């Protein structure tokens, strides 16, 4: 059986959180320019927005509208507290939404994959591994990222899995009736990548990156015998033949 690698997209192969951080900062500066928020700093209001954003993930999933809507809604919340007029509140909330849509603008995207990602994908391909990209999010947005970074070089259409809420079903579907010793998931999120992989009894390579609170998760109750932590994806070739080659 061929070795199988399931690989996360955002903040594993490409840098995503830094784009959101940049747009959040633009929105925070915009909000502070228009509202008298007294002692609140940009980081204070970003923290409020992040709480609202996480609530929207819980209720609506990782849709395209979620993030810009959370900026607009948080602006409205802060605007009411600052006593801004209804007319200006709605005008500025719409502008906040437009700022949020900047995360989908190619001009704001880094031009290259994360360091070590390209060489690792090429290495895994040379070994004959079967590669899947498994990513959460809006299908159109994620397809645009795959196209922008030309990731079809390594993942054909039958090996691209874009799911709205959870990767668990996809991981279980790919690993069903296969030798799980030959299957590994590579990702940066304990919640979305590592936990469902360990629960499915396949291997997991955790590459910590970013501080998004949605990714926080307690792995203490899971079997860690097939969990490897690396500080960068480019180190995968170094451990491949000792840990990842799928020997029984």
KEFIRO-463625 format. One record per residue (C-alpha): residue in three letters; x negated, y negated, z negated. Coordinates in steps of 0.2 Angstrom, whole numbers, plus 5000, padded with zeros to 4 digits. Each point is the difference from the previous one (the first is absolute). Layout:
alaXYZ
...
***
This chain:
unk500050005000
unk499449825004
unk499649894986
unk501349864998
unk499849834994
unk501549884996
unk499449824999
unk500849854993
unk500049845011
unk500249844989
unk498449964990
unk499350175004
unk499649985019
unk500549825001
unk500049854988
unk501749954996
unk500149934982
unk498849865004
unk501249945014
unk501449994987
unk498949924987
unk499649865013
unk501849975004
unk500550004982
unk498849874996
unk500649895015
unk501850024993
unk499549964982
unk499149845006
unk501649965010
unk501150034985
unk498949894989
unk500049865012
unk501949995000
unk500450044982
unk499649934984
unk499650164990
unk499149924986
unk498850124992
unk500250145013
unk498550045011
unk499950085017
unk499650164992
unk501549994988
unk501249985014
unk499250145010
unk500350114985
unk501849965000
unk500150035019
unk499250174998
unk501250054987
unk501449965012
unk499250085014
unk499850174991
unk501949994996
unk500449985018
unk498950165004
unk501050094987
unk501749955008
unk499549985018
unk498450095004
unk498549945010
unk501049915013
unk499449865011
unk501149874992
unk499550044982
unk498549904997
unk500549845009
unk501750014991
unk499150024983
unk499149835004
unk501649915005
unk501050074985
unk498649964987
unk499949835007
unk501949984997
unk499850064983
unk498649884996
unk500949865009
unk501550014989
unk499049994984
unk499149855007
unk501649915004
unk499849995019
unk501549955010
unk501050145009
unk499649935017
unk498149994997
unk500150174992
unk500750095015
unk498849905012
unk498550054990
unk500650184997
unk500150025019
unk498349935002
unk499350124986
unk500850155010
unk499149945016
unk498350004990
unk500450184994
unk500250055018
unk498249965002
unk499450174994
unk500750075017
unk499049875010
unk498550085009
unk499049844998
unk500050044981
unk499450185002
unk498150054998
unk499350055017
unk499250174994
unk500450154990
unk499450014982
unk498150034999
unk499750195002
unk501750045007
unk499550015019
unk498550114997
unk501050114988
unk501450035013
unk498750035013
unk499150134989
unk501650094995
unk500550015018
unk498350075005
unk500350144986
unk501650045009
unk501149954986
unk501949975004
unk500349824995
unk501749934994
unk500349824995
unk501349994987
unk500649824996
unk501449914990
unk500949865008
unk501049935014
unk499850105016
unk499849855012
unk498749914988
unk499050164998
unk500150045018
unk499349835004
unk498650034988
unk499650175008
unk499949915017
unk499049854994
unk498750114993
unk500050135014
unk500350144988
unk500750115013
unk498250055004
unk500250114985
unk501850034997
unk501250055014
unk501949974999
unk500450164992
unk498849974986
unk500649834995
unk501250004986
unk500849844995
unk501250024985
unk501049864991
unk499950054981
unk499050164996
unk498750115008
unk500450154990
unk501250085013
unk498749975014
unk498650084989
unk501050154996
unk500650025018
unk498250005007
unk499350114987
unk501450135000
unk499550185005
unk498249945001
unk498450034990
unk500049864988
unk498150024997
unk499849925018
unk501149854997
unk499549844992
unk500849834999
unk498949845000
unk500849844993
unk499849854988
unk501750014991
unk500250114985
unk501949995001
unk500350025019
unk498550115005
unk499250094986
unk501450054989
unk501150085013
unk498450095007
unk499650084984
unk501850054997
unk500050085017
unk498450104994
unk498949935014
unk498449914997
unk499949814998
unk498649875003
unk500349844990
unk499249855006
unk500549864988
unk500349835009
unk501149864996
unk501049954985
unk501850015006
unk501050044984
unk501250125011
unk498550125002
unk499750024981
unk500450184994
unk499650124986
unk499250165007
unk499650074983
unk501350145001
unk499450065017
unk498750135004
unk498449915004
unk499050155006
unk500249945019
unk499849824996
unk498549915007
unk499749814997
unk498849905012
unk499649825000
unk500149995019
unk500750105014
unk498350005009
unk499450134987
unk501250135006
unk498750085012
unk498850014986
unk501150124990
unk500850095015
unk499150165001
unk499950024981
unk501849964996
unk501149975015
unk499650135013
unk501450114994
unk499150164995
unk501150124990
***
